């Protein structure tokens, strides 16, 4: 077997190992008891509600899918795209939806098992089951990403390499078509992440405000019929949507790096290895994540009798550190074997991305964990009422964007210059893309600790709704406290990786357009009004989308509040039973309506900018959206996370029902749509703009040359 053939097979091996372990973990969890009949009923209701929403979402996506396939077909007819782009788009979308469904199924079938373990065996065993289920979810992501990219690469390489076509021509066809994978995956991820975010936060806001503030009920009180919809939302938004988002992020980083790798190594003997390297580094990340998962599971089993929140939190953080360390060590040998000693600087580039991702995760922890100054100060401000609570939360959220932004700047500049960008511009761009791949190599473990959060949250909801003894809820609350920290770290890393991936995709667009144009593109922001206009449009796009998404959440939450008031009044008076299905119906319809305009706009705006402002305007659009979108995403995610954790700290202190607690609930309802709807959606927005631009590049160049 030749060396190149071995490199093409390795991702399949990594995918197979991940899939086998994911199945084993799922089987181990399935053997655990789901508890009493009441616990099973609640868990089943959450599963049925989650499935119903995702089914409805998929029907809506099929309409958009048909429209987009028709548009792609027109572009194929006029030879702006290859016919292979259509199945590439379809499979990218299909796998993104599939991975969201699988993640939802794992979390909704494991939540009651975590609750029962907390009831029967305590904190350590409950944590073990939750991590095992979450690990299955993270490894499924790894299996699908590796299989999908490796399968399509080998199929396309064989298809376009028939008849003695040169390797360079074959690889050029492969990397050009690969971009369409990303647009399909991003399309599905946008709808699942955004729609799920609207669903979960509308239900959460209504359930919390009417239940806690107005009616004085506990979190997830069985008398609050909106709680089922709230728990459904955790799965469709924070699991299904997040998994689809992670899939398209990994796919985007790999494809962008392959495209830029082809350009960087086009005239060298290392061209094939340069294109394969991103998949190999992703495989390294999978192996490192698997080892880290087993290490933290061993630690949890060793100390489960004396498990504490601080021990479990430090254990998960240790797992992330192990993942980062192993990726750095293994990637050194992989890059040295694949590329040779003269390309060791690519190892430094990828390491810069890995370290940057870890640092962003730690900065997120600093601003959202209740042990540190920002969240402690927000908690103290609750004594002065909801206004000061919210103002402090927003202030610290804005402050929290500074360090991650500086980290991303440092990673991009370092990776460009260390990859000899001053000598070879295309190699410098490839170095930046490798930093994005390195940052996302931790994705299987990051997704594991992220999915753990919603599973633990659901476990607490089931404990309360099933009226289990108070000590069970105290145990699940400790699990949830660990989950808040891990989920915040996961969000931070995914946002940071989105920025670097978007930059790599933007560079891919720049390179593709430059190859189509006769003249070089000049980006003169001061003298060219078209470029300046594109920059301004890019800057305002994230604000435009944020306004649409927050407005959709607000409208849906208003309906939930009205329905909750009506039902809870009757329930407390003993006149009627609650109807959770009504809340699921309300937020499902609201979520579908809320994503219509954003879904249409995200495809129309880059195309119109390209037609009227030319390729230079599109590049400026990408830059503007990246800069403002990244800052907004960090601000919203951390502001919401800090206000949520400050509220939980007040509840841990036993002050539920006090004016302080009421102020924190109001603050939490403000922060929730920031951190779980608008914030995460920025990840996909800034990447999808670049992907749409790449796909329409040929059309834009043809039209703009005739117009201008």
Secondary structure, 3 states (H helix, E strand, C coil): CCHHHHHHHHHHHHHHHHHHHHHHHHHHHHCCCCCCHHHHHHHHHHHHHHHHHHHHHHHHHHHHHHHHHHHHHHHHHCCCCCCHHHHHHHHHHHHHHHHHHHHHHHHHHHHHHHHHHHHHCCHHHHHHHHHHHHHHHHHHHHHHHHHHHHHHHHHHHHHHCHHHCCHHHHHHHHHHHHHHHHHHHHHHHHHHHHHHHHHHHHHHHHHHHHHHHHCCCCCCCCCCCHHHHHHHHHHHHHHHHHHHHHHHHHHHHHHHHHHHHHHHCCCCCCHHHHHHHHHHHHHHHHHHHHHHHHHHHHHHHHCHHHCCHHHHHHHHHHHHHHHHHHHHHHHHHHHHHHHCHHHHHHHHHHHHHHHHHHHHHHHHHHHHCCCCHHHHHHHHHHHHCHHHHHHHHHHHHHHHHHHHHHHHHHHHHHHHHHCCCCCCHHHHHHHHHHHHHHHHCCHHHHHHHHHHHHHHHHHHHHHHHCCCCHHHHHHHHHHHHHHHHHHHHHHHHHHHHHHHHHHHHHHHHHHHHHHHCCCCCCCCCCCCHHHHHHHHHHHHHHHHHHHHHHHHHHHHHHHHHHHHHHHHHHHHCCCCCCCHHHHHHHHHHHHHHHCHHHHHHHHHHHHHHHHHHHHHHHHHHHHHHHHHHHHHHHHHHHHHHHHHHHHHHHHHCCCCCCHHHHHHHHHHHHHHHHHHHHHHHHHHHHHHHHHHHHHCHHHHHHHHHHHC
